[in-house]
């Protein structure tokens, strides 16, 4: 007796047949002109049963590395080898992406607007649509980010490491650093956890530009995770490199304003009291020595030459 064909996958009013790859447009709020704005999705609906997973990027519109990671992941997968269903979302915040801005036109942070509401603000409506059409349907998700503002991040995974499956999947991802990070209210990770999904957040590089190292690490990490959950074959993929688990991370901030001269680098281990940066005035005179507040590893840093009082200089993670 012939094996029954897998049922189609329905999303945003569209149907994707088993063994097919499809481009779908997820409707969101319109522009003032009345023009439609739609979130682009790529659905890989495998011919055989398996998990449902999502990968998403640019939930902050100026965080671009994830867009390239999604492209490379999709280019690496043969639909004929997929078990289950993958929903790939290269740009969640289309409004912010088109404007080159982190937030939405209403000024709200989309990653603080979940679960949202179909009758709320623009951010709330988009969050609700993304949660309903994507997150609620998935077993596993990976949300891709970069540093924000004038900051850059060492490639890292953030997740709730008290959950054994999250910790295991973070280890499979193989980022240089894995941070035990609390779930923020209104975030993708929060609604994913509430809906029983395992979610990782990847950070790497900075806003508004591509970082080749972060993109390469992110791409391999995503592919390893998809292989680990049984969605794609492991093939000859290398095992994950070791990751450093850290308990928490805190920014060391400038107590004076000035011109930044960095004395450390991403990935460097520092000790409490070590000078990590100097701030000078416009004539080159030292006005402040920025010292590490704790022992740890530098996982984030400011890159702007001009620093104002209270701005974060380095983000130091405490080793487990």
C-alpha positions as CSV (number, residue, x, y, z in Angstrom):
1,X,0.0,0.0,0.0
2,X,1.4,3.4,-1.0
3,X,2.4,5.7,1.8
4,X,-0.1,8.6,2.3
5,X,1.3,12.0,1.1
6,X,1.9,14.5,3.8
7,X,-0.8,17.2,4.1
8,X,-0.1,20.7,2.7
9,X,1.1,23.5,5.1
10,X,-1.2,26.5,5.2
11,X,0.1,29.9,6.2
12,X,-1.2,33.5,5.5
13,X,-4.0,32.0,3.4
14,X,-1.6,30.2,1.1
15,X,-1.1,26.4,0.9
16,X,2.4,24.8,0.4
17,X,2.4,21.2,-0.9
18,X,4.6,18.5,0.7
19,X,8.1,18.5,-0.8
20,X,7.8,22.1,-2.0
21,X,9.4,25.4,-1.3
22,X,7.3,28.6,-1.6
23,X,7.7,32.3,-1.2
24,X,4.8,33.8,0.9
25,X,3.9,37.4,1.7
26,X,2.5,37.9,5.2
27,X,0.3,41.1,5.2
28,X,1.0,43.8,7.8
29,X,0.0,47.4,8.3
30,X,-0.3,49.6,5.2
31,X,1.7,52.7,4.5
32,X,0.1,56.1,4.7
33,X,-0.3,56.0,0.9
34,X,-2.4,52.9,1.2
35,X,0.3,50.7,-0.3
36,X,0.6,47.2,1.2
37,X,3.6,46.2,3.4
38,X,4.1,42.5,3.6
39,X,6.6,40.4,5.5
40,X,8.4,38.0,3.1
41,X,8.5,34.3,4.2
42,X,10.1,31.3,2.6
43,X,8.5,28.0,3.6
44,X,10.2,24.7,3.1
45,X,7.6,22.0,3.6
46,X,9.3,18.6,3.6
47,X,7.8,15.5,2.0
48,X,8.3,13.6,5.3
49,X,7.1,14.3,8.8
50,X,9.3,16.2,11.3
51,X,9.5,19.3,13.5
52,X,8.3,22.8,12.6
53,X,10.9,25.5,13.1
54,X,11.4,29.1,12.2
55,X,14.4,31.4,11.7
56,X,13.9,35.1,11.8
57,X,16.0,38.3,11.2
58,X,15.7,42.1,11.2
59,X,13.0,42.3,13.9
60,X,15.0,45.4,14.5
61,X,15.1,47.0,11.0
62,X,18.8,48.1,11.1
63,X,20.1,44.7,12.2
64,X,21.2,43.2,8.9
65,X,23.5,40.2,9.5
66,X,20.6,37.9,10.1
67,X,19.2,38.6,6.6
68,X,22.4,37.2,5.0
69,X,22.4,34.3,7.5
70,X,18.9,33.4,6.4
71,X,19.9,33.6,2.7
72,X,22.9,31.3,3.2
73,X,20.9,28.8,5.2
74,X,18.3,28.6,2.5
75,X,20.9,28.2,-0.2
76,X,22.4,25.3,1.8
77,X,19.2,23.2,2.1
78,X,17.8,20.9,-0.6
79,X,14.0,20.7,-0.2
80,X,14.1,17.0,-1.1
81,X,16.1,16.3,2.1
82,X,13.8,18.3,4.5
83,X,11.8,16.5,7.2
84,X,9.1,18.7,8.7
85,X,8.6,22.4,7.9
86,X,10.9,25.4,8.1
87,X,9.6,29.0,8.1
88,X,12.4,31.4,7.2
89,X,11.7,35.1,7.8
90,X,14.6,37.3,6.6
91,X,12.9,40.6,7.5
92,X,10.3,40.8,10.2
93,X,10.3,44.6,10.6
94,X,9.9,45.6,7.0
95,X,8.9,49.2,7.9
96,X,12.1,49.7,9.9
97,X,14.3,48.0,7.3
98,X,13.0,50.2,4.5
99,X,13.8,53.3,6.7
100,X,17.1,52.0,7.9
101,X,15.9,52.3,11.5
102,X,15.6,50.0,14.5
103,X,12.0,50.7,15.5
104,X,8.7,50.9,13.7
105,X,7.2,54.3,12.4
106,X,5.3,54.5,15.7
107,X,8.6,54.5,17.6
108,X,7.9,51.2,19.3
109,X,10.4,48.3,19.6
110,X,8.8,45.3,17.8
111,X,10.7,42.9,20.1
112,X,9.0,44.4,23.1
113,X,5.5,44.2,21.6
114,X,4.6,40.5,21.8
115,X,2.1,38.9,22.0
116,X,0.4,41.9,20.5
117,X,-3.2,42.5,19.5
118,X,-5.0,42.6,16.2
119,X,-6.5,46.0,17.3
120,X,-3.5,47.5,19.0
121,X,-0.7,49.8,17.8
122,X,1.2,49.1,14.6
123,X,3.9,47.2,16.5
124,X,1.2,45.3,18.4
125,X,-0.6,44.2,15.2
126,X,2.6,43.1,13.5
127,X,3.7,41.2,16.6
128,X,0.3,39.5,16.9
129,X,0.4,38.4,13.2
130,X,3.9,37.1,13.5
131,X,3.1,35.2,16.7
132,X,-0.1,33.7,15.2
133,X,1.2,32.7,11.8
134,X,4.7,31.7,12.8
135,X,5.7,31.3,16.4
136,X,2.7,29.4,17.7
137,X,3.2,26.7,15.0
138,X,6.8,26.0,15.7
139,X,8.7,23.6,18.1
140,X,12.0,25.5,17.7
141,X,13.0,29.0,16.7
142,X,16.2,31.0,16.2
143,X,16.0,34.8,16.2
144,X,18.9,36.6,14.7
145,X,20.2,40.0,16.0
146,X,23.2,42.4,16.0
147,X,24.5,45.0,18.4
148,X,22.3,48.1,18.6
149,X,23.2,51.7,18.2
150,X,26.9,52.4,18.2
151,X,27.8,49.0,19.7
152,X,29.2,45.7,18.3
153,X,28.7,42.3,19.8
154,X,30.9,39.2,19.8
155,X,29.0,36.3,18.2
156,X,26.9,34.8,21.0
157,X,23.8,32.9,21.9
158,X,21.4,34.1,24.5
159,X,18.8,31.8,26.1
160,X,17.2,30.5,29.3
161,X,19.9,28.0,30.2
162,X,18.0,26.6,33.2
163,X,15.9,24.8,30.5
164,X,17.9,21.7,29.5
165,X,16.8,21.6,25.9
166,X,17.7,25.3,25.4
167,X,21.1,24.7,26.9
168,X,21.7,21.6,24.7
169,X,20.6,23.4,21.5
170,X,22.9,26.4,22.4
171,X,25.8,24.0,22.7
172,X,24.9,22.5,19.3
173,X,24.9,26.0,17.8
174,X,28.5,26.5,18.8
175,X,28.8,30.3,19.2
176,X,32.0,31.4,21.0
177,X,29.9,32.5,24.0
178,X,26.5,31.5,25.4
179,X,24.9,33.8,27.9
180,X,22.3,32.8,30.4
181,X,19.8,35.5,29.6
182,X,16.5,36.2,31.3
183,X,13.4,36.4,29.0
184,X,12.4,40.0,28.4
185,X,8.8,41.0,28.6
186,X,7.1,41.4,25.2
187,X,9.9,39.6,23.4
188,X,9.9,36.8,20.8
189,X,11.6,34.5,23.3
190,X,8.9,35.2,25.9
191,X,6.0,34.2,23.6
192,X,7.9,31.2,22.3
193,X,8.4,29.9,25.8
194,X,4.8,30.5,26.6
195,X,3.8,28.4,23.6
196,X,6.2,25.6,24.4
197,X,8.8,26.3,21.8
198,X,12.6,26.2,22.4
199,X,14.0,29.6,21.2
200,X,17.6,30.8,20.9
201,X,18.6,34.4,20.2
202,X,21.8,34.9,18.2
203,X,23.8,38.2,18.5
204,X,26.8,39.1,16.4
205,X,28.3,42.2,14.8
206,X,26.7,45.7,14.6
207,X,23.8,47.4,13.0
208,X,23.6,48.6,9.4
209,X,26.5,46.5,8.1
210,X,27.5,43.0,7.4
211,X,30.1,41.2,9.6
212,X,31.6,38.2,7.8
213,X,32.7,36.4,10.9
214,X,29.4,36.7,12.7
215,X,27.5,35.7,9.5
216,X,29.6,32.6,9.0
217,X,29.2,31.5,12.7
218,X,25.5,32.2,12.6
219,X,25.0,30.3,9.4
220,X,26.8,27.2,10.6
221,X,25.1,27.4,14.0
222,X,21.6,27.5,12.4
223,X,22.4,24.6,10.1
224,X,23.8,22.5,13.0
225,X,20.6,23.1,15.0
226,X,18.4,22.1,12.1
227,X,20.4,18.9,11.7
228,X,20.2,18.3,15.5
229,X,16.4,18.4,15.5
230,X,16.2,16.1,12.5
231,X,15.0,18.6,9.9
232,X,18.0,18.2,7.6
233,X,20.8,15.6,7.2
234,X,23.9,16.2,9.3
235,X,26.0,15.2,6.3
236,X,29.7,16.0,6.7
237,X,29.1,19.0,8.9
238,X,31.8,19.5,11.5
239,X,30.9,19.1,15.2
240,X,30.3,22.4,17.1
241,X,33.3,24.2,18.5
242,X,33.2,24.6,22.3
243,X,31.2,27.5,23.7
244,X,31.9,29.4,26.8
245,X,28.9,29.5,29.1
246,X,28.4,32.7,31.1
247,X,26.0,33.5,33.9
248,X,25.4,37.2,33.3
249,X,26.7,40.2,31.5
250,X,26.9,43.9,32.6
251,X,28.0,47.1,30.8
252,X,30.8,49.1,32.2
253,X,29.8,52.7,31.6
254,X,31.6,56.0,31.2
255,X,31.4,58.4,34.2
256,X,32.7,61.3,31.9
257,X,32.2,62.3,28.3
258,X,35.1,62.3,25.9
259,X,36.8,60.8,22.8
260,X,37.1,57.0,23.1
261,X,40.4,55.2,22.9
262,X,39.7,51.5,23.4
263,X,42.3,49.5,25.4
264,X,40.7,46.0,25.0
265,X,38.9,43.9,22.4
266,X,36.0,41.6,21.9
267,X,36.8,38.1,23.3
268,X,39.5,39.3,25.7
269,X,39.4,38.2,29.4
270,X,39.7,41.1,31.8
271,X,39.9,41.4,35.6
272,X,38.1,43.9,37.9
273,X,39.9,47.2,37.9
274,X,41.7,46.7,34.6
275,X,41.7,49.7,32.3
276,X,39.5,48.9,29.3
277,X,39.3,52.3,27.7
278,X,40.6,55.9,28.0
279,X,38.5,59.0,27.4
280,X,40.4,62.1,26.2
281,X,39.3,65.6,25.5
282,X,39.6,67.1,22.0
283,X,43.2,68.2,22.7
284,X,44.2,64.6,23.7
285,X,44.3,65.1,27.4
286,X,43.1,62.1,29.4
287,X,39.9,62.9,31.3
288,X,38.9,59.4,32.5
289,X,40.1,55.8,32.7
290,X,37.3,53.4,32.2
291,X,37.9,50.3,34.4
292,X,36.3,46.9,34.3
293,X,33.8,46.4,37.1
294,X,34.2,42.7,37.3
295,X,36.3,39.7,36.0
296,X,35.0,38.2,32.8
297,X,35.2,38.2,29.0
298,X,34.4,41.2,26.8
299,X,31.3,40.3,24.7
300,X,30.2,43.7,23.6
301,X,31.8,47.1,23.0
302,X,31.1,50.7,21.9
303,X,32.7,51.6,18.5
304,X,31.8,55.3,18.3
305,X,34.7,57.7,18.9
306,X,32.4,60.1,20.8
307,X,31.2,58.9,24.1
308,X,28.7,60.7,26.4
309,X,28.5,60.3,30.2
310,X,26.7,57.1,31.1
311,X,27.2,55.3,27.8
312,X,28.2,51.7,27.9
313,X,31.8,51.1,26.9
314,X,32.3,47.3,27.3
315,X,29.9,44.5,28.1
316,X,31.6,42.0,30.4
317,X,30.2,38.5,30.9
318,X,30.9,36.6,34.1
319,X,32.2,33.1,33.4
320,X,30.3,30.1,34.8
